[in-house]
Every structure is written in C-alpha cells, then in structure tokens.
Amino acid sequence: MLFFQLDKEQTIPLYEQLYIGIKNTITNKQLHVGARLPSKRELAEFFNISQTTVELAYAQLLAEGYIMSKPRVGYFVEEVDSLPIREITSVLPPQQSVTQTAFATDFSTAKIDEDAFPFTIWRKYAKDVLDTPFKHLLQTGERQGELALRIEIANYLHQSRGIKCQPEQIVIGSGTEQLLPMILKLLGDDMLLALENPGYSPIPRTQLEQVAIPIDVDQDGLIIEQLQTTNANVVYVTPSHQFPTGAVLSANRRTQLLKWAAKAENRYIIEDDYDSEFRYIGKPIPALQGLDRHDRVIYLSTFTKSLMPSLRVAYFVLPPSLVYRYQEHFNYYSSTVPRFEQHILAKFMKDGHFAKHLNRMRKTYRKKHDKCIDVFTNYYPQITISGDAAGTNILISFDHEHTELTLQTMANEKGINILPLSNYFLTAKRPSKRSFLLGFGYLPLDEIEAKLHHLMAVWMIPKK
C-alpha cells in the first residue's frame, strides 16, 4: 500500500512527488521485492492525476533500478540492496520555475482574507524592530526560538486554549512540515505512527522509515476502537477541527484517547490544533493538552490561518517529561524563523493586536461561512454540508454521474480551483458520494453567492 499523498499546491512537480513517494516506500520495505505496482491507469485514478504523470515517475524508478517492467504484465519492485552501482541519466524534465495557475475563483483551504490583514500596525512594528537598537538580532538567537515570543505564545495558549505551559516547553520553527520530523525523531526509533484517514497530507511526505497506520475518521473524529487494535504508540490527530472532514473529536473519544495514551509507556498524542481559532457552533473545544494529566500530549500549532501563511511560524509544546530529552537530542538545532520576524510577532501579540485581529477575523469568516450555508440551504438541498462547526472551509457532498477527477477538471477548465476529499485519503478507500473541500476564507463576501452558483452550473447541479 502507498501511504503517501501528493500535494497539488506544492511547487515540486507531481511526477517528482510520486517518484519520491514510491522510492521511499520501496527503500523503507513497505513494498516487498516482487510486489506488483498499480497500473498507470489505476495509479492515475487513485491520485487524481494524469497517466503521463505516472509514466514519468515510473520511467525514473525504472531507470534507477527500483522497479522492473514485464511487458503486458506490469511493474514490479526490484531488490534494491543488490543493485550494482551505475551512472543514472535522469529521464525527468529539468527543474523549471513553476508558475501557479491563476484561477478566477479559488476555493483553496490554504488561503486567507488578504484585505483584512492589519498592514499598518504590522508595518509599524516591523519598522521599530528593523532599527539600530535591535542590531543584536543580527546574531544567532535562542535554539528554541526567541524567549519574548515563547512568553507571548504561552500566555495566549493559557487564555485561549486552557493550556498551562512554560516558555521552556515551547519550540518555534518554520512550519509544521519542519517541526513534525523533529517531534517524531524525538519520540525514538521504536515509534509506530497512526494517522487520521483521511488526514493531513504532509505527514506521509516526511520521508519516515516507519510505516504509517491509517485510522478511519467518522462524524465524531478519529475512531479510537481502531487505534486500540493496532501496535501504534504515537497518534497524530486534529481534534478541534479534523482536516479535511471538519469533524470534532467527541468528548467521549477525547477521554478514550487520553486513556489509551496513559495505558503504556512511550505512548504519545500529537495534537495539531488546526483552525481552532475560528469556531461558529457552540463553545470553543478545549485542547487535549489542557485535559492531559499524564504528560502524553505534544501540542502543535501555527499562525498560518490566524495571521498569514507566508509568516512561516509554527510551534510545539512539549510535556515537561520530554523537555530534557529535546534539549539533549537537539542541542545542535537553531530556530529556522528569522529573529526579526519573531520579535515583530511578539510585540504584535504583547500589545493586544493579535487578539483584536482574531476577533475581527472570526466575525469576517463567520459572515462568509453563513453565506455559504445559506446558498446551499436555499438553492441546493441536494448538497450535504459537513465540517461547518469551525474553520475556513466546509465539506460538500452529493451524488453525481461523473467522478471527482472529472468534476475537478470541469471546474479547473472554467477557472475554478477546488480539491476533492479523495486527495487526502491514505488508502484506496473512498466516500460513496462526490465530496469536495470548499474554502471560503479567500473569497470576498459579496462574491460568494455568485461564485457558488457558477460552480454548481459548471457541475450541472440544478438550482431549486
């Protein structure tokens, strides 16, 4: 089984992502020698990509000796350890600068409302920090990130998420993709990781040597009973707003998950508090870390949605029992976030502007959220909506004669960017209905209704 995903928003070409994913699967012994790989057609349908993309990836794997081809039979995994050393001439096209397709309508889940960002205030703090009194920031800073920012993050987490932690427990880095491998390395070589299925796609791309165990998700979040039947000792979850389904981990399952972690040594929960800042139904969901009494939860979050994706500031909070281990294992590490940006953010938070910005964005995104719900409720009752309790996207599902790939292509050809739920599955399992993630954060409020009607017309879904 191929436990990795392709990210169509990355600058790395899809054929190269596929080639790297299959190569890692083979070298990590997740595919045994002699195992038959899916046909080009099967793999193209599985990843919702073209057969040409698959053909390029297979050609490179064949050239490097990772697979062999049997005419009219298929591709099979080769014995890697016994391969002779030889010069390989790449059959992949040379790297070129990638220009992202400009869509007239962008339902991306990764984008924010650009017009609502407080440029004037941010510019003021940036100007203050980029001045002579702060010349010491030209030197290398603290390994875990600037203390000033870690203090503000600790205060924010205590006030907003019920998390009690000290700045010494916080590690700052440039994005989840950079911090996750650090966490997994910290947890040891005997770690066996379980992931939500469907789930957050960068996890399988971290080139781990361990096999990722997919655990199904339903309307109440991660199915704990499935987790309990595995040998996993680490589980990665998004309990407050599961991505991509939007499910919220129920209170009962939260308790079950914490009990599971406490039952054995070296069991840990990595809690990604994705999109927790924006909740529209009911009270804020408490963080698992705040409920943990056994030091088993590693809390992970980012400023991607709350401020801006380009800031590239993320952080994790270690249980006290892991702080010493971290300092011992990562004494060579230097924070990958520029010190100037850390101090700009720290001052922005300390003076209360971050909290004010979040309050404004909650109101802005709630209006967009409600507009989407109103349009589907009033005009398209055949559309099922889920994952609408929080976040900046909803999940829409419906019956249709066309496949998700065909529907996505139809939308793209009309200048609409939208991704299917199937992009986030780690296994061949697929939902019975056609399901798509509809991000509304980037769209102007006064254009949402017209853009939704346009999308439905492209898909030939009749208006009530």
C-alpha positions in Angstrom: 0.0 0.0 0.0 1.2 3.5 -0.8 0.9 5.5 2.4 1.7 9.0 1.0 -0.1 11.8 -0.7 0.6 14.3 -3.5 0.1 18.0 -2.9 -1.0 19.8 -6.0 -0.3 23.2 -4.3 3.4 22.4 -3.9 6.0 23.8 -6.3 7.6 20.3 -6.6 6.1 18.7 -9.8 3.6 15.9 -9.3 5.7 13.3 -11.2 8.6 14.1 -8.9 6.4 13.8 -5.7 5.1 10.5 -7.0 8.6 9.2 -7.8 9.9 10.2 -4.4 6.9 8.7 -2.6 7.2 5.3 -4.3 11.0 5.2 -4.0 10.7 5.9 -0.2 8.0 3.2 0.1 10.4 0.7 -1.6 13.5 1.6 0.4 11.5 1.6 3.7 10.5 -2.0 2.9 6.8 -1.1 2.8 6.7 -2.8 -0.6 8.3 -6.2 -0.7 10.6 -7.4 -3.6 8.5 -8.7 -6.4 5.4 -6.8 -5.4 3.3 -5.6 -8.3 2.8 -1.9 -8.6 -0.6 -0.5 -9.7 -1.0 0.1 -13.4 -0.6 3.6 -14.7 -4.4 3.9 -15.1 -5.0 2.6 -11.5 -2.4 5.0 -10.0 -3.7 7.9 -12.0 -7.2 7.3 -10.8 -6.0 6.8 -7.2 -4.2 10.1 -7.0 -6.5 12.0 -9.5 -3.6 12.8 -11.8 -2.8 12.1 -15.5 -1.3 8.8 -16.7 1.5 10.9 -18.2 2.5 12.0 -14.7 2.6 8.3 -13.6 4.5 7.3 -16.7 7.3 9.9 -15.9 7.6 8.7 -12.3 7.7 5.0 -13.3 10.3 5.8 -16.0 12.6 7.4 -13.4 12.1 4.5 -11.0 12.9 2.1 -13.8 16.0 4.0 -14.8 17.3 4.0 -11.3 16.6 0.3 -10.8 13.9 0.4 -8.1 11.4 -1.4 -10.3 11.4 -3.7 -13.3 8.9 -3.9 -16.2 7.4 -7.0 -17.6 5.8 -6.3 -21.0 2.0 -6.7 -20.9 2.2 -7.7 -17.2 3.2 -4.6 -15.2 5.8 -3.1 -13.0 7.4 -4.9 -10.1 9.6 -4.0 -7.1 13.3 -4.8 -7.6 15.8 -6.0 -5.0 17.4 -2.6 -4.0 20.2 -3.9 -1.8 21.8 -6.0 -4.6 21.6 -3.3 -7.3 25.0 -2.5 -8.9 26.4 1.0 -8.7 26.0 2.7 -12.0 25.6 6.1 -13.5 21.9 7.1 -13.9 20.8 9.5 -16.5 17.6 11.2 -15.3 14.6 10.9 -17.6 12.8 13.6 -15.6 12.5 17.0 -17.3 14.8 19.7 -15.9 13.6 21.8 -12.9 11.9 24.9 -14.1 10.4 27.8 -12.2 6.7 26.9 -11.5 4.1 29.5 -12.1 0.9 28.7 -10.2 -2.3 28.7 -12.3 -4.3 31.8 -11.7 -8.0 30.9 -11.0 -10.8 33.4 -11.3 -12.4 31.6 -8.4 -10.3 30.0 -5.7 -11.9 27.7 -3.1 -8.5 26.8 -1.7 -8.5 25.9 2.0 -5.0 27.3 2.5 -5.6 30.9 1.7 -6.8 33.8 4.0 -8.6 37.1 3.5 -5.8 39.4 2.3 -7.8 42.6 2.7 -8.4 42.1 6.4 -4.8 41.9 7.4 -3.7 44.9 9.6 -0.8 46.1 7.4 -0.5 49.5 9.0 0.1 48.1 12.5 2.4 45.3 11.3 4.4 47.8 9.3 4.9 49.9 12.4 6.3 47.0 14.5 8.5 45.9 11.6 10.0 49.4 11.3 10.6 49.5 15.0 12.4 46.2 15.1 14.5 47.0 12.0 16.3 49.8 13.7 19.7 50.2 15.3 18.7 49.4 18.9 17.9 45.9 17.7 21.2 45.3 16.0 21.8 42.4 18.3 19.2 40.5 16.4 21.7 40.0 13.6 23.4 37.3 15.7 22.1 33.8 16.2 19.2 33.6 18.6 18.0 31.0 21.1 17.7 27.5 19.8 14.0 27.0 20.8 13.1 30.4 19.5 13.1 33.9 21.0 12.1 34.0 24.6 9.9 37.1 24.0 7.8 35.2 21.5 7.6 32.0 23.6 6.3 34.0 26.5 3.6 35.5 24.4 2.6 32.1 23.0 2.4 30.6 26.5 0.2 33.5 27.6 -2.0 33.2 24.6 -2.4 29.4 24.9 -3.3 29.7 28.6 -6.0 32.4 27.9 -7.5 30.9 24.7 -6.9 27.2 24.8 -6.7 26.3 28.5 -3.1 25.2 28.2 -0.7 25.7 31.1 2.9 25.7 29.9 6.2 27.4 30.5 8.2 29.1 27.7 10.8 26.4 28.2 8.4 23.8 26.9 7.9 25.7 23.6 9.9 25.2 20.4 9.4 27.5 17.4 10.1 26.5 13.8 9.2 27.5 10.2 6.1 25.5 9.6 4.5 22.2 10.6 6.5 20.3 7.9 9.8 21.2 9.6 8.6 20.6 13.2 6.9 17.3 12.7 10.1 15.3 11.8 11.7 16.8 14.9 8.9 15.5 17.1 8.9 12.1 15.5 12.7 11.8 15.8 12.4 12.8 19.5 10.0 10.0 20.2 12.5 7.4 19.2 13.3 4.7 16.6 10.6 2.3 18.0 7.9 4.8 17.3 5.0 3.5 15.2 2.8 6.3 14.0 -1.0 6.2 13.4 -2.7 8.9 11.2 -6.2 10.0 10.6 -7.7 8.7 7.3 -8.5 11.0 5.5 -6.0 13.3 7.1 -3.3 16.0 6.9 -1.3 15.2 3.8 2.3 16.4 4.7 2.7 13.6 7.3 3.5 10.8 4.8 5.9 13.1 2.9 8.3 13.5 5.8 10.3 10.5 4.5 9.9 8.5 7.6 11.3 5.0 7.9 8.3 3.9 9.9 5.1 2.7 8.4 2.1 5.0 8.9 -1.0 3.2 10.1 -4.2 4.8 8.8 -7.1 5.1 11.3 -10.6 5.9 9.9 -12.5 9.1 10.8 -16.2 9.5 11.1 -18.6 12.3 12.2 -17.1 12.1 15.8 -13.5 12.2 14.7 -10.8 9.5 15.0 -12.3 6.1 15.7 -10.5 5.1 18.9 -11.5 1.4 18.7 -9.5 1.0 15.5 -6.5 2.7 17.1 -6.7 0.3 20.1 -6.4 -2.7 17.8 -3.0 -1.6 16.3 0.6 -1.6 17.6 0.8 2.2 17.2 2.4 4.1 20.1 2.1 7.6 18.6 -1.1 9.1 17.0 -1.4 12.3 15.1 -4.8 14.0 15.5 -6.6 17.2 14.7 -9.3 17.0 17.4 -10.7 20.5 17.4 -11.3 20.7 13.6 -10.3 17.5 11.8 -8.8 18.1 8.5 -10.2 17.6 5.9 -13.6 16.4 7.1 -14.1 19.1 9.8 -15.3 16.6 12.4 -14.8 17.5 16.0 -13.4 14.7 18.3 -16.3 14.0 20.7 -15.8 14.3 24.5 -16.1 10.6 24.9 -13.4 9.9 22.4 -11.2 12.5 23.9 -11.3 10.7 27.1 -10.8 7.3 25.4 -7.8 8.7 23.5 -6.1 10.1 26.7 -6.7 6.8 28.5 -5.2 4.9 25.5 -2.0 7.1 25.8 -1.8 6.6 29.5 -2.0 2.8 29.4 1.5 2.1 28.2 5.0 3.7 28.3 6.1 5.8 25.4 2.6 6.4 24.0 2.1 9.9 22.8 -0.6 12.0 21.1 0.5 14.8 18.7 -2.3 17.3 18.8 -2.4 19.6 15.8 -4.8 22.4 16.9 -5.6 23.2 13.2 -8.1 26.0 12.7 -9.2 26.0 16.3 -9.3 29.9 16.4 -12.5 30.0 14.2 -15.5 28.2 15.7 -19.1 29.0 14.7 -21.2 26.5 16.6 -21.2 26.1 20.4 -18.4 26.9 22.8 -14.7 26.6 22.0 -13.4 23.0 22.2 -10.8 22.6 24.9 -7.4 21.4 23.8 -6.4 17.8 24.6 -3.2 19.1 26.1 -5.2 21.0 28.8 -7.0 17.8 29.8 -3.9 15.6 29.9 -2.8 14.5 33.3 0.0 12.1 32.3 2.3 14.2 30.1 1.4 12.4 26.9 0.2 15.2 24.6 2.5 17.2 22.4 0.6 20.3 21.3 1.3 21.7 17.8 0.0 24.8 16.1 0.8 27.6 13.7 0.0 31.2 12.7 -0.8 30.2 9.2 -4.6 30.8 9.3 -4.7 33.2 12.2 -2.2 35.7 10.6 -0.7 34.7 7.3 0.6 31.6 5.6 3.8 33.3 4.4 4.9 34.2 8.0 6.1 30.5 8.4 5.9 30.5 12.2 4.8 27.3 13.9 5.5 25.9 17.3 5.0 22.8 19.5 4.6 22.5 23.3 6.4 19.5 24.9 5.3 17.8 28.0 7.7 18.6 30.9 9.0 15.0 30.8 10.2 15.5 27.2 11.9 18.9 27.6 15.2 17.5 28.8 15.2 14.8 26.1 14.6 17.5 23.5 17.5 19.7 24.8 19.8 16.7 24.8 18.9 15.5 21.3 18.6 18.8 19.6 21.5 20.8 21.1 22.7 21.5 17.6 19.4 22.9 16.4 18.9 26.6 15.6 15.5 28.1 15.1 14.7 28.4 11.4 12.5 31.5 11.9 14.3 34.8 11.4 14.7 36.6 14.8 13.3 39.9 13.4 10.0 38.2 12.4 9.8 36.6 15.8 10.2 39.9 17.6 7.7 41.6 15.3 5.2 38.9 16.2 6.0 39.0 19.9 5.4 42.8 20.1 2.2 42.4 18.0 0.9 39.9 20.5 2.1 41.6 23.6 0.2 44.8 22.8 -3.0 43.0 22.2 -3.2 43.3 18.4 -3.2 39.6 17.8 -6.3 39.1 19.9 -8.0 42.0 18.3 -7.2 40.7 14.8 -8.5 37.2 15.7 -11.8 38.8 16.9 -12.2 40.7 13.7 -11.4 37.6 11.6 -13.9 35.5 13.5 -16.6 38.0 12.5 -15.4 38.2 8.9 -15.2 34.4 8.4 -18.5 33.8 10.2 -20.2 36.0 7.7 -18.6 34.1 4.8 -19.4 30.8 6.4 -23.0 31.7 6.9 -23.3 33.0 3.3 -22.1 29.6 2.0 -24.6 27.7 4.2 -27.4 30.0 3.2 -26.8 29.5 -0.6 -26.7 25.7 -0.3 -29.7 25.5 2.0 -31.9 27.8 -0.1 -30.9 26.7 -3.6 -29.2 23.3 -3.5 -30.8 21.0 -0.9 -29.2 18.0 -2.8 -25.8 19.2 -1.4 -24.9 17.7 2.0 -22.8 20.0 4.2 -20.5 18.9 6.9 -17.5 20.1 8.8 -19.2 23.5 9.3 -18.7 24.0 13.0 -15.3 25.6 12.7 -12.5 26.6 10.3 -12.4 28.4 7.0 -13.8 25.6 4.8 -16.7 23.3 4.6 -17.1 19.8 3.1 -19.8 19.4 0.4 -21.0 16.0 -0.7 -23.5 15.0 -3.4 -24.4 12.3 -5.9 -23.2 12.7 -9.4 -22.7 10.6 -12.5 -19.1 12.0 -13.0 -16.1 11.1 -11.0 -14.4 13.5 -8.6 -11.5 13.8 -11.1 -13.8 14.7 -13.9 -15.7 17.2 -11.8 -12.4 18.8 -10.7 -11.3 19.0 -14.3 -14.6 20.6 -15.3 -14.1 23.2 -12.6 -10.5 23.9 -13.5 -11.4 24.4 -17.1 -13.8 27.1 -16.1 -11.3 28.9 -13.9 -12.3 27.4 -10.6 -9.9 25.9 -8.1 -11.4 23.2 -5.8 -10.0 20.0 -4.4 -11.7 16.6 -3.8 -11.8 14.9 -0.4 -10.2 11.8 -2.0 -6.9 13.8 -2.3 -6.5 13.3 1.5 -7.1 9.6 1.8 -4.1 7.4 2.8 -5.7 4.2 1.4 -7.8 3.3 -1.6 -11.0 3.8 0.5 -13.2 6.4 -1.0 -16.5 8.1 0.1 -19.6 6.9 -1.7 -20.6 10.4 -2.6 -18.6 13.0 -4.5 -17.1 15.2 -1.8 -15.1 18.4 -2.1 -13.4 20.9 0.3 -14.8 24.3 -0.2 -12.6 27.0 1.3 -14.3 30.4 1.7 -11.6 32.4 3.6 -10.0 33.9 0.5 -13.3 34.9 -1.3 -14.8 38.4 -1.0 -18.1 38.2 0.9 -20.1 39.9 -1.8 -18.9 37.5 -4.5 -19.5 34.2 -2.7 -23.1 33.6 -3.8 -22.4 34.2 -7.5 -19.3 32.0 -7.4 -21.2 29.2 -5.7 -23.9 29.4 -8.4 -21.2 29.4 -11.1 -19.6 26.2 -9.6 -23.0 24.4 -9.4 -23.8 25.4 -13.0 -20.4 24.0 -14.2 -21.2 20.7 -12.4 -24.8 20.8 -13.9 -26.4 20.7 -10.4 -29.8 22.3 -10.8 -30.9 25.2 -8.7 -34.1 24.8 -6.6 
